[in-house]
Amino acid sequence: MRLAEEGANVVIADIAPAEEVVAEAEKLGVKALAIHCDMSSGESIAAMGQQVASEMGGCDILVHNAGIYPAQLFEEMSFDDWRRVLSINLDSIFHLTKAVLPGMKEKGWGRIIAVSSTTFHSGLAYNSHYSASKAGLIAFARALASESGEFGITVNTIAPGLVRTPTTEGGPQSQWFDMLAQQQAIKRTETPDDLVGPMAFLASDDAAFVTGQTLLVDGGWRFV
């Protein structure tokens, strides 16, 4: 919605319906589109990219926010469990970038922003697959930034702490909200609104000389 407020046409690619969000965005005078897309499927992402090119003229700003986080002890984790998390959290940015990077290069402008996590350095137990996927996003962004800068394309990641969402409120993470808040410099629980400003900044021309970076948006959390 913030990007729509800034005048961007928006596409929401998800397996969940997003028509209500599309309607809200269209009230702001922009074009909006919801596309059913399975982020674990390269074929589904490629089809979505073709539809975006056809109906929107391509993608200038890619926000990668796909992620699942089933808490599991490593010894109880199957390879299928591992691959499911990495296919959605990490493989998806490979397929998404393949779909949009050529168009960005042709235009000479692009923004790729991936949502990582502070778990890339915290060593959070029961999340080895999740942590590996989020660390992979950071490494991917730094490498791709080196390849893409000459084409006017920046590639960055945002690393939130534990964000209060309907999913985290209903999962095992819910017990950590108060504890983590006390370990932060800003002693309150993070919400999705806290990510809006940083995201809009990295998508803007104000961040034209910022690339290959990971912006920690975690309230000054210190791991203890």
N, C-alpha and C positions, 0 to 999 in steps of 0.2 A: 504493500500500500504506500509506503514512503517513496519508493521509486516511481509509482504512478503519480503521486503528488508532485514529484519533480518533473513530470511530463513524459516519463517512459511508457511506451506500450509494454504490456507484460504478458508473459506466458507462464502458466502454472502447470508443471509436468509432475504428475503424481498418480498413484494407483487409487487414491481417494477422490471423490467428487469435489470440485472446487467452484461450482457455478455461483455460489453465494459470494465468494471473493471476487469473481469476475464481475458480477453485477455491481459490487461496491467500487471496483476500480473504474468501471465504465462511467459511473456517476461523476468522476473527476475529468471526464472528457478525453480519456485515452482509449486505445483499442486494447482489449484483453481477451485472452483465450485460455481455456482449460483443456489439456490434452491428457488422456489416460496413458500413463507411461510406467512400465515396470523397470525400475532402475537396476535390477539384477540381469536384465536382458539387453545385450548389445543390439539385437534386432529391433526391439521396441524403442530404444533410444535413437537409433538411426532413422526409423520411421517418423519419430517425433521431430527430429532435426529437419527432415524433408518437409514436413508440414509447416514448421516455423519459417523455413525459407520461402515456401510458397505463399503463405498467408500473411507473414509479417516482414518479408524482405530480408530475413536473416536474423542473427542474434549478435548484438553489440555488447551486452553485459550478461555473462553467465554466472549465476549464483548456484554453487553446488552445496546443497543442504540435506542430502540424502544420508540417513544414518539409522541403524538399529543398534541396540546395546543390551542384548540378553546376558545378564550376569551369570557366569559359569566358572566353576573351578576348572583349571586347565586339565587336570587328570581325568575329569569327567567329560571333557569336550571331545567330540568326534571331529574328524576332518571335515565332514559335511557341515557341522556347526561352524567351524572356522571359515570354510569357503563361503557359507551363506552371508556371514558378516562382511567379509572382504569383498564379495561380489557387489553388495549394495553400497558399502561405505567407500570403497576404494576403486574397484574396477569401473564403477559408473563414471568416475571423472575421466578415465581413459576414453570411454565411448562418447561422453558428452563433448569433450574437447576435440575429438576427431570430427564430430559433427559440426562444430562452430568455428574452429580455428581457421580453415581456409577462407571463409567469408570475412572474418576479422582482418586477416592479412590483406585481402583484396581492398578493403575499405581503408586500411592503414590506421585502424583504431579498434581497441577492444579492451574489455575488462573481464578477467576471470577471478572469481573470489570463491574460495572453498572454506566451508566451516569445519575447522578441526576441533580440537579439544585440549584442555590443559592436562588431560591424561597422557599426552605424549611424553611428559617428563615426570609425572607424579608417581608412576608405578602402582596404579590402582589395582588392588586385588580383584579377582574374578572377572577381569576385563582384558585379558591378554590379546584376544582377537580384536576387540574394539580399539584398544590402545595402539596396536600395530597398524590398524587401518588409518587412524587419525595421524599417526606419525608419518605414514606413507604419503598422506595428502601434503604435508609440509615439505617433504623431500621432493615430491613431484612438482610443487609450485616453484620451488627454488630453481630446479633444473629447467623447467619450461620457461621461466622468466628469462633465463640466460639466452634461450633460443629465440624469444619473441619480442624482446625490447626494441629491436631495430625496426619492427613493423608497427610501432605505436601501441603495442599490447602490453598491459601489465598483468601480473599473476601474483596474487597474495592470498594469505589465509587469515582467518579470524579464529582465535582459540578461546571459547567461553569456558567458564567454570560450569557448575551444575545449575542449569536453567530450569525454573519452575514452569512446567508445561503439563497438560493433561496426562501425557505419557509418564513423565517422571514422578508426578504426584501419585500415580497408581502403581508404581513399581517399587523395587527394593531400595531405589535411590532416595525415596521420600524420607527415610530415617536420617539422612545426612544433611538435610537443609539447615537445621539450626547449628549443627556442629561446624559445618563449613563456613557459615556466616560469621562465626566467632573467630575463624582463622583468617578472615579477610580484613583488609584495611577499612573497607566500606562494609559495615556489619549489617547487611540485609541480604535477603535471597535475590539472586539474579533473575530477571524476567526477560522475555523476548524483546521488550522495548529497549532494553539496554544495548542490544545489538544493532538497532536501527541506524543510529548515527554513524557508528564505525563503518557499517556496510555502505551507507550512502556516500560517505567520504571516499572509500576505496573505489566506488563506481564512478566518481566524478573527475572532472579535469583538475580539481585541486590536488588529486593524488597522482598526477601524470608522471611524477618522478619517484614514485614509491612502487617498488616491485621486488618480488622475491622475499617479502617480509611476512612475519607472523605477528599479528597484533593480539596481545593477550587482553581479553575483555573479561576479567575475572574478579573485579573488585579489589585487586591487590592481594590475591590469595597467596599465602605462604604455606608450603607443604611442610608439615611437621610429623 
